[in-house]
Each structure stands twice: as C-alpha cells, then as structure tokens.
Amino acid sequence: MKRSRILLTVCLLIASQIAHAGTTPLTPHTAEYQVNYGSIELGRARYILSVGDSNQFHYRFDSDVSLLMLSDQRHIRSEFTLEGNQLVPMRYSVERTGTGPNFREQIAFAKGQNVVHSRYKDERAKFPYDGQLFDPLMVQLQFRIDMEANKKELHYTMVKEGEIDDYGFNIVGKERVNIDSGSYQTLKFEVKRDSTKRQTFFWMAPEMSYLPIRLTHFEKGSKQLDITLLNYKYQPKTTTAIRESNQATHITDKAANSNADN
C-alpha cells in the first residue's frame, strides 16, 4: 500500500508539471482568492474562464465579502473572441447587491455598427468602437497574453461605469511571494498614478501563464485591500490528471495484491 501511495504522489506531481507546461492565459481555469481589509478577513472571490463554440470565451468573476453589518456581492461576466493575440470584446455585465444601493452595468461592443453601447445604473452612453477598447474584466487576460508575448507597452483603455478610462502599468521587478497557498516566483507590477496617495501593486507568476498571485492596495500609505491566491485548477488537465492517477492507483494496488497472494 505504501508503494501505491508513493506512485500516486509521483503521478500527481508529473501531471501537475505537464499541466503548467501546456497552459496559456486562455486555458480554461478556476482561481479562488482570499479578500482581506488590512488584516481583517472579508470573504472570497473567484474567477472562472471557459470556452464555448466558435472560439467564444466566457470569463466570470464572483465575490461575496462582508464586514460587520456591511455586505457586497458582485457577479461580473465578460464574453469575447480571439483574433491573433488580440481579444475582441462582445458583451460585459455587472450585478451588484448588498448594503447600499444595488446597481447593474451592461456594455455591448457592436463592432458591425462601429459603436459601443453602455448602461451604468440608469445612465446610457455611446462610444465609437475602437479595436483597442476592452472591458474591465477581460483586460486582465489581455495583460497576461501581452506579458507572454514580451510586450513592453502596458497601457490599456476600457469602458468602465459609463466612461472611458486609461490604465498604465510599470514592471517593478522579480519577487518571491510566500502566502498560505504556497511560494511563488513572480513579477511585481504597479498601477501608474499621478499621486502616491493611492498605490496598487500586484504579483503574477510567469511559470503559471502570469496567473495573478496577489494584489495589495494602499491609501495614504495604509494597506486597505489585500487579495491572495487560495487555489487554482486548469479544467481540462485536472480531470485527466485525476483519471490517470486513479488508474495508476488501481493498477499498483492490483499488482500489490497479486504479489501478496503469491
């Protein structure tokens, strides 16, 4: 039985290494994060990427956080396609519930009509369609694609809350991040801002297709938000790894029983 467990562990390690080696930012996956306000635990957030027919991707974000009597639940959805190394947005939606006013946001990227329709709360707006315009959720994946392609200019424009926003990022440098879920070799980034009163840093793991590992936000030098990776899995690889590991266990157990009988 000990030999069986050892072989199972080896199979899982090999399968894990193969899964990482064959992944890209667009490999279907799930990643769950712990959300803290300073040192206070607020709740969890989860990203899920899936792909359907006609090369159409579905990216979703769900969060449920609370502090004392305050609560905030968000469900964000993004649909897009891929052309070369460029993501092409289609639809985006946000539904927020909890303490305070609830609201919704919807964006439709009508490429054929050369227009972007936006509705934030009760306000509607239209913007000219631009091939470099993203929604706030999918831009994370475009960022990861660009990093794998060694792109130097990390600047993105997106439709957000009824407006057009520009975001730029600086590479701070390599840094090892040690959190509860493990130790990761990462690349650290900072959001470009004119003022140092607000600072946002995030860390991504190059060996994991630049999967986000941690995000920390400061207001006037005080840590306000800290988000850390709890767990992740790549959908197509995980199922295969489990099936192959179970098969390996069955084979080795059968062999061990046969040897014991002999």
C-alpha positions in Angstrom: 0.0 0.0 0.0 2.9 2.4 0.7 4.3 1.8 -2.8 0.9 2.6 -4.2 0.7 5.9 -2.4 4.3 6.8 -3.4 3.5 6.1 -7.1 0.3 8.1 -6.8 2.2 11.1 -5.5 4.7 10.9 -8.3 1.9 10.7 -10.9 0.2 13.7 -9.4 3.5 15.7 -9.4 4.2 14.8 -13.0 0.7 15.6 -14.1 0.9 18.9 -12.4 4.1 19.8 -14.1 2.7 18.8 -17.5 -0.5 20.9 -16.8 1.6 24.0 -16.1 3.8 23.5 -19.1 0.9 23.2 -21.5 -1.2 26.1 -20.2 -1.7 29.6 -21.6 -3.7 32.6 -20.2 -6.7 31.3 -22.2 -6.6 27.8 -20.9 -10.0 27.2 -19.1 -9.3 27.5 -15.4 -10.7 28.5 -12.0 -8.8 30.6 -9.5 -10.1 31.4 -6.0 -8.8 34.3 -3.8 -9.0 35.4 -0.2 -10.0 39.1 0.3 -8.8 41.0 3.3 -9.3 44.6 4.5 -5.9 45.2 6.2 -5.7 42.1 8.4 -9.5 41.5 8.6 -10.9 38.7 6.5 -13.7 40.0 4.3 -14.6 37.0 2.1 -13.6 35.3 -1.1 -13.6 36.0 -4.9 -13.5 33.5 -7.8 -12.5 33.8 -11.5 -13.7 31.2 -14.0 -12.7 31.1 -17.6 -14.4 28.8 -20.1 -14.6 28.5 -23.9 -17.6 27.6 -26.0 -18.2 27.1 -29.7 -16.9 29.4 -32.4 -13.9 30.4 -30.3 -16.1 32.3 -27.9 -14.7 32.8 -24.4 -16.7 33.3 -21.2 -15.0 34.9 -18.2 -16.7 35.4 -14.9 -16.0 36.9 -11.5 -18.0 36.3 -8.4 -17.3 37.8 -5.0 -19.0 37.8 -1.6 -17.4 40.0 1.0 -18.7 41.4 4.3 -17.6 43.5 7.3 -19.7 43.6 10.4 -23.2 44.6 9.1 -21.9 45.6 5.6 -22.0 43.3 2.6 -21.2 43.4 -1.0 -21.9 40.7 -3.7 -20.8 41.1 -7.3 -21.3 39.0 -10.4 -19.4 40.1 -13.4 -19.5 38.5 -16.8 -17.4 39.0 -20.0 -17.7 37.4 -23.4 -15.1 37.8 -26.1 -13.3 36.1 -29.0 -9.7 35.9 -30.0 -8.1 37.3 -33.2 -4.3 36.5 -33.3 -3.0 37.7 -29.9 -5.8 40.3 -29.5 -9.0 39.7 -27.5 -12.1 41.1 -29.2 -14.9 42.1 -26.7 -18.6 41.3 -27.2 -20.6 41.7 -24.0 -20.0 42.7 -20.4 -22.3 42.9 -17.4 -22.1 43.7 -13.7 -24.7 42.9 -11.0 -24.0 44.3 -7.5 -26.1 43.6 -4.4 -25.7 44.2 -0.7 -25.5 47.1 1.7 -26.5 50.3 0.0 -27.9 50.8 -3.5 -27.8 47.9 -5.8 -26.9 48.5 -9.4 -26.2 46.9 -12.8 -23.9 47.7 -15.7 -24.1 46.5 -19.2 -21.8 47.0 -22.2 -22.3 45.8 -25.8 -19.5 46.1 -28.2 -21.2 46.4 -31.6 -18.3 46.0 -34.0 -20.5 45.8 -37.1 -22.2 49.1 -36.1 -18.9 50.7 -35.1 -20.4 51.7 -31.7 -20.2 50.6 -28.1 -23.4 50.8 -26.0 -23.1 51.4 -22.3 -25.6 51.4 -19.5 -24.4 52.1 -16.0 -27.1 52.3 -13.3 -29.8 54.4 -15.1 -27.4 56.3 -17.4 -26.9 55.3 -21.0 -23.9 56.3 -23.2 -22.4 55.5 -26.7 -18.8 55.5 -27.7 -17.1 55.0 -31.1 -15.9 51.4 -31.5 -12.2 51.0 -31.1 -10.2 47.8 -31.7 -8.0 48.7 -28.6 -11.0 49.1 -26.3 -11.6 46.5 -23.6 -14.0 45.7 -20.8 -12.6 45.8 -17.2 -12.6 42.0 -16.7 -11.2 40.7 -20.0 -8.3 43.2 -19.8 -6.7 41.1 -17.2 -6.4 38.2 -19.7 -5.1 40.6 -22.4 -2.5 41.8 -20.0 -1.3 38.2 -19.4 -1.3 37.5 -23.1 0.8 40.6 -23.7 3.3 39.6 -21.0 3.8 36.2 -22.5 4.4 38.0 -25.8 7.1 40.2 -24.1 5.1 43.3 -24.9 6.8 46.4 -23.4 4.0 49.0 -23.6 1.5 48.0 -20.8 -1.3 50.6 -21.4 -5.0 49.8 -21.8 -8.2 51.6 -22.5 -11.5 50.3 -21.2 -15.2 51.2 -20.9 -16.0 51.4 -17.2 -19.0 52.8 -15.3 -20.2 54.8 -18.3 -16.8 56.3 -19.1 -13.6 55.6 -21.0 -10.7 55.0 -18.6 -6.9 54.6 -19.3 -4.7 52.5 -17.2 -0.9 52.1 -17.4 1.4 49.7 -15.5 5.0 49.6 -14.5 7.1 46.5 -14.0 8.7 46.8 -10.6 10.8 43.6 -10.7 11.0 39.9 -9.8 9.9 38.9 -6.3 9.2 35.7 -4.5 5.7 35.7 -2.8 5.1 33.5 0.2 1.4 33.1 1.1 -0.7 30.4 2.6 -1.3 28.6 -0.7 2.4 28.3 -1.5 5.6 30.0 -2.5 5.6 31.6 -6.0 8.3 33.3 -8.1 6.5 36.3 -9.5 6.9 39.5 -11.4 5.7 42.6 -9.5 3.7 45.4 -11.2 2.4 48.8 -10.1 -0.5 50.8 -11.4 0.6 54.1 -12.8 -0.9 57.1 -11.0 -0.1 60.8 -10.8 -0.3 60.8 -7.0 1.3 58.5 -4.4 -1.7 58.8 -2.1 -3.1 55.7 -3.8 -0.9 52.8 -4.7 -1.8 49.4 -6.2 0.6 46.6 -6.6 0.0 43.1 -8.0 2.1 40.0 -8.5 1.8 37.4 -11.3 3.6 34.1 -11.8 5.3 33.8 -15.2 5.6 30.0 -14.9 1.8 29.8 -14.5 1.0 31.9 -17.6 1.1 35.0 -15.4 -1.8 33.9 -13.1 -2.4 36.7 -10.5 -1.0 35.6 -7.1 -1.5 38.7 -5.0 -2.9 42.3 -5.1 -2.4 44.9 -2.5 -3.9 48.4 -2.4 -2.7 51.3 -0.2 -4.4 54.6 0.7 -2.1 57.2 2.1 0.5 54.5 3.0 -2.0 52.3 4.8 -2.9 48.9 3.4 -6.6 48.8 2.6 -7.0 45.8 0.4 -5.1 42.5 0.2 -6.1 39.7 -2.1 -4.2 36.4 -2.2 -4.5 33.2 -4.2 -6.1 30.4 -2.3 -6.3 27.7 -5.0 -6.5 27.2 -8.8 -7.0 24.5 -11.3 -6.9 24.1 -15.1 -10.1 22.4 -16.1 -9.1 20.0 -19.0 -5.8 19.0 -17.3 -7.3 18.4 -13.8 -9.8 15.9 -15.0 -7.1 14.0 -16.9 -4.7 14.0 -14.0 -7.3 12.6 -11.6 -8.4 9.9 -14.0 -4.8 8.9 -14.8 -3.9 8.9 -11.1 -6.9 6.8 -10.2 -5.9 4.3 -12.9 -2.3 4.2 -11.6 -3.6 3.5 -8.1 -5.8 0.7 -9.3 -3.0 -0.9 -11.3 -0.5 -0.7 -8.5 -3.0 -1.9 -5.9 -3.9 -4.8 -8.1 -0.2 -5.6 -8.6 0.5 -5.4 -4.8 -2.4 -7.7 -4.1 -1.2 -10.2 -6.7 2.3 -10.2 -5.2 0.9 -10.7 -1.7 -1.2 -13.7 -2.9 1.9 -15.2 -4.5 
